[in-house]
Amino acid sequence: AYSAVVNGGVLNRPQIVERIEDRRGRVVQEFPRAQVGRVFSRKTCDTTREILKGVVERGTGRRARIDGWTVGGKTGTARKLIGGRYSDKHHYASFVGFAPVEFPRAVALISVDDPKGAYYGGTVAAPSVGRLLSRTMASMDVPRSEPSLAGVPRGGGAGRGR
């Protein structure tokens, strides 16, 4: 569902494998995407992507920043329901992010069940999503979308200095 928000509004049927390649990189079998249909207007998606970019640039998702690519996303922090009551000591911390904002190529979600110590999504999950997206962008050879964010707290990871 999150992919539909960032891809321009089209919901695709979930799939894990896009293609199988042999050792030489030749495609052995492909699995085409199946579209379910349009669920959001392109204008709504463009606006939402910009808002989610702001979450990472100026808001609670700053720790998902990565060198070279713009990231958008949303933090989540929720108290767990234990014994019919919301706990003050047990939480879910999550972050869902995508990159690059201008032409999204990947979406990642990390949710931590009952983190110890810090429990906010922006603190616990956002850095890991940043590292995952950084490595994904580098491995997919996605062109960089912005100058280096040297000196800025971020998720970091592979792809820096390339």
C-alpha positions in Angstrom: 0.0 0.0 0.0 2.8 2.4 0.8 4.4 1.8 -2.6 1.2 3.0 -4.2 1.5 6.3 -2.4 5.0 6.9 -3.6 4.8 5.4 -7.1 2.1 7.8 -8.4 -1.0 6.0 -7.2 -1.0 2.5 -8.7 -1.5 -0.5 -6.5 0.5 -3.5 -7.6 -0.1 -7.1 -6.5 2.7 -7.9 -4.0 5.5 -10.1 -5.3 8.9 -11.1 -4.0 10.8 -12.1 -7.2 11.0 -10.0 -10.3 13.3 -12.2 -12.3 15.7 -15.1 -12.0 19.2 -14.8 -13.6 21.8 -17.4 -14.3 25.5 -16.9 -13.2 26.2 -14.8 -16.2 23.4 -12.4 -15.6 21.1 -13.8 -18.3 17.4 -13.8 -17.5 16.1 -17.3 -17.1 12.6 -16.4 -16.0 10.6 -13.2 -15.5 7.6 -12.5 -13.3 5.8 -9.5 -14.7 4.1 -7.1 -12.3 0.3 -7.3 -12.0 -1.5 -4.0 -11.4 -4.6 -4.0 -9.2 -5.5 -0.5 -10.3 -5.2 3.2 -9.5 -6.0 4.0 -5.9 -4.6 7.6 -5.6 -4.4 10.5 -8.0 -0.9 11.5 -9.2 -1.4 14.9 -7.7 -2.2 13.4 -4.2 0.9 11.2 -4.5 3.2 14.1 -5.5 2.0 16.2 -2.5 2.4 13.2 -0.1 5.9 12.5 -1.3 6.9 16.1 -0.6 5.4 15.9 2.9 7.2 12.6 3.6 10.5 14.1 2.3 10.0 16.9 4.9 9.7 14.3 7.7 13.2 13.1 6.9 14.7 16.5 6.1 13.2 18.5 9.0 11.1 16.2 11.2 11.2 13.0 13.3 12.7 10.9 10.5 16.0 12.8 10.2 18.0 9.7 11.2 16.9 8.0 7.9 18.9 10.5 5.8 21.5 9.0 3.5 24.4 10.4 1.5 23.5 11.0 -2.1 19.8 10.2 -2.3 16.7 12.0 -1.0 14.6 9.9 1.4 11.0 10.3 2.4 9.2 8.4 5.2 7.1 8.3 8.3 8.0 7.4 11.8 5.7 5.4 14.1 5.6 4.9 17.8 2.8 3.0 19.5 2.1 1.8 23.0 1.4 -2.0 23.2 -1.9 -3.2 24.5 -1.2 -5.5 27.4 -3.9 -7.0 29.6 -6.5 -4.7 28.0 -4.5 -1.5 28.8 -2.0 0.5 26.9 1.4 0.1 28.5 3.7 3.0 29.3 6.7 0.6 29.2 6.1 -1.5 26.1 6.0 -0.2 22.5 6.3 -0.7 18.8 8.7 1.5 17.0 8.6 1.7 13.2 9.8 3.6 10.2 8.7 3.2 6.6 10.8 5.1 4.0 11.5 5.3 0.3 14.2 6.6 -2.0 14.8 8.6 -4.1 11.9 11.0 -3.5 12.1 12.3 -7.1 11.6 8.8 -8.7 11.1 6.2 -6.0 12.9 2.9 -6.6 12.6 1.2 -3.2 10.4 1.2 -0.1 11.5 -0.3 3.2 9.8 -0.8 6.5 11.3 -1.8 9.8 9.2 -2.4 12.9 10.7 -3.2 16.2 8.6 -5.0 18.8 9.3 -3.8 22.3 12.6 -2.0 21.8 14.7 -1.6 25.0 15.8 1.9 26.0 14.8 4.3 23.3 11.4 3.5 21.8 10.6 6.2 19.2 10.4 5.1 15.6 12.7 7.9 14.5 15.3 6.8 16.9 15.0 3.0 16.8 13.9 2.2 13.2 14.8 5.1 11.0 18.6 4.7 11.0 18.2 1.0 9.9 15.9 2.0 7.1 18.4 4.6 6.0 21.2 2.1 5.9 19.0 -0.4 4.0 17.9 2.2 1.5 21.5 3.4 1.0 22.8 -0.1 0.3 19.8 -0.8 -2.0 20.3 2.4 -4.0 24.0 1.6 -4.4 23.4 -2.0 -5.4 20.8 -0.9 -8.0 23.1 1.8 -9.3 20.4 4.4 -8.8 21.8 7.9 -9.8 22.4 10.1 -6.9 19.8 12.8 -6.3 21.6 15.4 -4.2 24.9 16.5 -3.0 26.6 14.8 0.0 25.0 15.4 3.4 28.4 15.4 5.1 28.1 16.2 8.7 24.4 15.5 8.9 23.1 12.7 11.1 21.8 10.0 8.9 21.3 6.2 8.5 24.4 6.0 6.4 25.8 2.8 5.0 27.0 1.6 1.7 27.2 3.9 -1.2 29.0 6.8 0.5 32.0 8.1 -1.4 31.1 6.3 -4.6 
